[in-house]
Amino acid sequence: MAADTTAPSLPLTESSPDQPPVSLQIRAWLARRAEGVAIPVGAVIAGFLIFSLFLLALGKSPLAFLDLVWRGGFGSSFSLQNSLQRAAPLLFAALCVALPARLGLVVIGGEGAIVLGGVAAAAAAQPLQGFPPPLAVPLMALAAAATGAAWIGAVGALRAYRGVNETIASLLMSYIALALSNHLIEGLLRDPESLNKPSTRPIGEAFMVGPLPGLDVHWGLGIGVLACLAAYALTERTTIGFAARIAGGNLRAAQIQGLPVGRLVVSFTALGGACAALAGFFEVAAVHGNANASLNAGFGYTGILVAFLARQNPLAILPVAFLLGGIEASSGLIQRRMQLPDATVLVLEGLLFLVVLVSETLYGRFKLFSPHLWAEKRGAVA
């Protein structure tokens, strides 16, 4: 028998035509990650430039505006803590958008869940009077979270089992939640002593949530950070999160594979609603001491902008919420120094949201960030 003269196969190396060089793989990985940062940052800069034109039309200086934003939101220890205080509810509100977005859902009804959560917490505090605070406060938070979960979870159920558009349903449910909350605050749950500004009975000093150690910021910030970390672990490091991403990427393929798409939709929307309601709980238990009209402060709508700027990434929500919290914290200083209405900041946020939506069309269009467009490096893995 003749000897086998075939050369043994060698493992692929950097020079193998079947595999791109390691350096090119690293460049491709960095390019894909950089795109998720560069485009949102560019959108924010573009939004500020458009807003500068708005200020110039009013005869105001954009540089003076930016200086006041810095001084009012980030320029001192007091400003930083004020920004962190404003960022706390935005963390929860953004998660109400980001978690359902993993399944391709656009839920924008977080404002209603926030207000209902606050009302539920205030209502739960009354029968708990006399209970030890370490027991009563978690029960108040649980009541708020359960209310928000049921409210936004109902939106997911309508989407999963009746095909109702979740964006419209969540918006309409938010309007209903606001009206229901006003009805309860001004009627059944109203404190008879609240004459000028209707509110529920105070929850009591014993049930108030204190500040974080060393900061003049309530514990809602710490819990919000932990919630973002837990949401990232859930969506990126668990089989449930993987199933949600599969369902969000291709619903039909997920159904063919036998994934429980309906339960995933309801679960993730309910979880988002619970997060939003916790923002309402902390507004009652750490800020106001009761439920009143101040709960409807627009945190749910700003949370939509935070989630879209963060591209629905729970970790990216952290710095974006701080940025938007700082901008909102500076609104009072801007109003006093530049003689502009308080709603000026809302105009800025609206422009930023519009530009961010437009920037979504730019992903995959720049050769610098798209390895599959590197014609000279066809071996790169897209």
C-alpha positions, 0 to 999 in steps of 0.5 A, a space after each residue: 500500500 502506497 504511503 499517504 503523501 497528503 500534507 496534514 491540515 494545519 489550523 487556521 492562522 492570521 494569514 489564513 484566507 478563511 479567517 480575518 487577522 486578529 487585529 482586524 477582528 479587534 478593529 471590527 469589534 471596536 467599530 461596532 461598539 463605537 457606533 453605539 456611542 458616537 451616533 447618540 453623542 452626535 445626536 445630542 450635539 446636533 440637538 443642542 445646535 438646533 436649540 442654539 438657533 432657537 435661543 438666537 431667535 429669542 435674542 439669548 446667548 447659547 453659550 450663556 445657556 450652556 454655562 447656566 446648565 453647567 453651573 445649575 446641574 454639575 458645577 458644584 456639590 449642591 448642583 451634583 446632588 440635585 442632579 442625582 436627585 432628579 436622575 433617580 426617577 428617570 432611572 426607573 422611568 427609562 427601564 419601563 421603556 427599555 425592558 419591553 423594547 427588548 421584545 421590540 415593543 414601544 411602551 410610552 405609558 410610564 407616566 401613568 404607572 409612576 403616578 398610580 404607584 405613588 397613589 398606591 404607596 400612599 394608600 397602603 401607608 394608611 392601614 399600616 400605621 403602627 407597623 414597624 417601618 422596616 416592615 411597612 415601607 417594603 410593603 408600600 413599595 410592594 403595593 406600588 410595584 404590584 400596581 404598576 406591574 398590573 397596569 403596564 402588564 395589561 398593555 402587554 396582555 393586550 398586545 400578546 393576546 389581542 394584537 392591540 398596538 402597545 404604543 397606543 394602548 400604553 399612551 391611552 392607559 397613561 391618560 386613564 391612570 392620570 385621571 384615576 389618580 386625580 379622582 382618588 386624590 381629590 375624592 376617596 383618599 383626600 386628606 380633609 386638611 388639604 384645602 389649597 392643594 388636594 393630597 392624600 393623608 401624610 404617610 408619616 415621618 416614620 415611613 419616610 425614606 432617608 438619604 444615602 449615607 454621605 449624600 443629600 440624595 434619597 435611596 431611590 437613586 441607589 435602588 435605581 442603580 441596582 435596578 439598572 444593573 439587575 435589568 442588564 443582567 436579566 437581559 444580557 446574562 440569562 436565558 430569559 433575556 436571550 429568549 426576549 432578544 430572539 422574540 424581539 428580533 424575529 417574532 415568527 422565528 421565536 414562535 416556531 422555536 416554541 418560545 413562550 412569546 405571550 408570557 415574555 411580552 406580559 412579563 417584561 411589560 409588567 416588570 417595566 411597569 413595576 420599575 416605573 411605579 417604584 419611581 412614584 413610591 420614592 416620590 411619595 416616601 422620600 420627597 412629598 410625604 403624600 400623593 398629590 398633583 406633583 406626582 405628575 411631573 413628566 418623569 415618564 416622558 423624560 424617561 422615554 428620551 433617556 431610554 432612546 438615548 441609551 439605545 435601551 441599554 440598562 447600563 447606558 441609562 445610568 449616565 444618560 439619566 444623570 445628564 438629563 437630570 442635570 439639565 432639568 436641575 438647571 431649569 430654575 437657574 435658567 429661568 431666573 438668569 435668562 428670563 426664559 420660561 421654565 418650559 424652555 428645557 422641555 423644548 430642548 428635550 423635545 428637540 433632542 428626542 426628535 434628533 435621536 429618532 432621526 439618528 436611528 436611521 444612521 446605524 449601519 450607514 457609516 463605513 467607519 463603523 460597519 465592518 461589512 462595508 470595509 471592501 478591502 477587508 472582506 474577511 471581517 466578520 460583520 
